[in-house]
Amino acid sequence: MFLPNGFYSTSGGATSCGGPNLRYCAYHGNFSYNTKDVKYGSMPYPSCGGCQWTGWTTAQNFEHFICHETREAVTDPDLNAWYDRQGMENADKCAWTFGAMYQTSNGSKANMKLGGKNYLIQRNWVNAGSGYCALKY
């Protein structure tokens, strides 16, 4: 669910950008409807400094949150599976880290090319060994 500019989401007493108590940029969750377990992601408009990467467009910030929350929804679909001791999910452990990047022809940075388009995708936690952030695709 994408929220337009000027609106924000709330979760308990916490809010997304535009709200009085910024605590998150986006989130995923689930609920029951007609005996079905429905998964969703809330993607508030990235209108504050805490939820924007310097130099990125609104679309690039949304892209970042979509990737981050989708990864977490896969590894923790019902919000009861994958958390570390600090309560962080796998993508939270590597939030805003990108690894090796290259300069694109328009001057932006990227670390992945899909369908001829450049993307800057956040790394994700890997449990192997002592654990680390990696870009695996």
C-alpha positions as CSV (number, residue, x, y, z in Angstrom):
1,M,0.0,0.0,0.0
2,F,1.6,3.3,-1.1
3,L,0.6,6.5,0.7
4,P,0.6,9.8,-1.2
5,N,2.6,12.9,-0.1
6,G,1.1,14.6,2.8
7,F,-0.2,11.4,4.5
8,Y,1.5,9.1,7.0
9,S,0.9,5.8,8.7
10,T,0.8,4.9,12.4
11,S,1.7,1.8,14.2
12,G,0.9,2.0,17.9
13,G,2.3,5.4,18.9
14,A,4.9,5.4,16.2
15,T,4.5,7.1,12.8
16,S,6.2,7.3,9.4
17,C,7.4,10.5,7.7
18,G,5.0,13.4,8.1
19,G,3.8,12.1,11.5
20,P,4.5,13.5,14.9
21,N,6.6,10.5,16.1
22,L,8.8,9.2,13.3
23,R,10.0,5.7,14.1
24,Y,9.9,3.9,10.8
25,C,10.0,4.4,7.0
26,A,8.0,1.4,5.9
27,Y,6.8,-1.9,7.3
28,H,5.2,-5.2,6.4
29,G,2.5,-7.1,8.3
30,N,-0.3,-9.6,8.0
31,F,-3.9,-10.0,9.0
32,S,-6.6,-12.6,8.7
33,Y,-9.5,-12.1,6.3
34,N,-12.1,-14.8,5.6
35,T,-9.8,-17.4,7.1
36,K,-7.0,-16.3,4.7
37,D,-3.6,-14.9,6.0
38,V,-3.2,-11.7,4.0
39,K,0.4,-10.2,3.7
40,Y,0.9,-6.5,3.1
41,G,3.5,-3.8,3.0
42,S,2.9,-0.2,4.0
43,M,5.0,2.2,1.9
44,P,4.5,5.8,3.3
45,Y,5.7,8.6,1.1
46,P,9.4,9.2,1.8
47,S,9.1,12.9,2.7
48,C,11.6,13.3,5.5
49,G,15.3,13.2,5.8
50,G,15.2,10.0,8.0
51,C,13.6,8.1,5.1
52,Q,15.5,9.5,2.1
53,W,18.9,8.7,0.7
54,T,20.8,11.8,-0.4
55,G,20.4,12.5,-4.1
56,W,17.7,9.9,-4.7
57,T,14.4,10.5,-6.3
58,T,11.1,9.6,-4.6
59,A,10.9,6.6,-6.9
60,Q,14.3,5.4,-5.9
61,N,13.5,5.7,-2.2
62,F,10.2,3.7,-2.7
63,E,12.2,1.1,-4.6
64,H,14.6,0.8,-1.6
65,F,11.7,0.3,0.8
66,I,9.9,-2.2,-1.4
67,C,13.0,-4.4,-1.7
68,H,13.7,-4.1,2.1
69,E,10.2,-5.0,3.2
70,T,9.7,-7.7,0.6
71,R,12.8,-9.5,1.8
72,E,11.6,-9.3,5.4
73,A,8.1,-10.4,4.4
74,V,9.6,-13.6,2.9
75,T,11.8,-14.4,5.9
76,D,9.3,-13.3,8.5
77,P,5.8,-13.5,6.8
78,D,3.8,-13.6,10.1
79,L,6.1,-11.4,12.2
80,N,7.1,-14.3,14.4
81,A,10.0,-15.9,12.7
82,W,13.3,-14.2,12.1
83,Y,14.5,-11.6,14.6
84,D,17.9,-11.1,16.2
85,R,18.5,-10.4,19.9
86,Q,17.9,-6.6,19.2
87,G,14.6,-7.3,17.5
88,M,15.9,-6.6,14.0
89,E,14.8,-8.6,11.0
90,N,17.3,-9.6,8.3
91,A,17.0,-6.5,6.1
92,D,17.1,-4.2,9.2
93,K,20.6,-5.6,10.0
94,C,21.9,-4.2,6.7
95,A,19.7,-1.1,6.4
96,W,21.2,1.6,4.1
97,T,24.3,-0.5,3.2
98,F,25.0,-1.1,-0.5
99,G,28.4,-2.6,-0.9
100,A,30.4,-2.1,-4.1
101,M,28.8,0.5,-6.4
102,Y,29.6,1.8,-9.9
103,Q,28.9,5.2,-11.5
104,T,26.2,5.2,-14.1
105,S,26.2,7.3,-17.3
106,N,23.8,9.8,-15.7
107,G,26.1,10.2,-12.7
108,S,24.1,8.2,-10.2
109,K,25.4,5.1,-8.4
110,A,24.3,1.5,-8.8
111,N,25.3,-2.0,-7.8
112,M,22.9,-4.1,-10.0
113,K,21.7,-4.0,-13.6
114,L,18.4,-5.6,-14.4
115,G,16.7,-5.4,-17.8
116,G,19.2,-2.8,-18.9
117,K,18.4,-0.5,-16.0
118,N,20.7,0.4,-13.1
119,Y,19.6,-0.1,-9.5
120,L,21.1,0.5,-6.1
121,I,19.9,-2.4,-4.0
122,Q,20.5,-2.7,-0.2
123,R,22.6,-5.7,1.0
124,N,20.9,-8.4,3.1
125,W,21.9,-10.4,6.2
126,V,23.4,-13.8,5.6
127,N,23.6,-16.1,8.6
128,A,26.6,-18.1,7.2
129,G,29.7,-18.1,9.4
130,S,29.5,-15.3,11.9
131,G,27.0,-13.5,9.7
132,Y,27.5,-10.6,7.3
133,C,25.7,-8.2,4.9
134,A,25.9,-9.3,1.3
135,L,24.3,-8.5,-2.1
136,K,23.1,-11.8,-3.4
137,Y,20.9,-12.1,-6.5
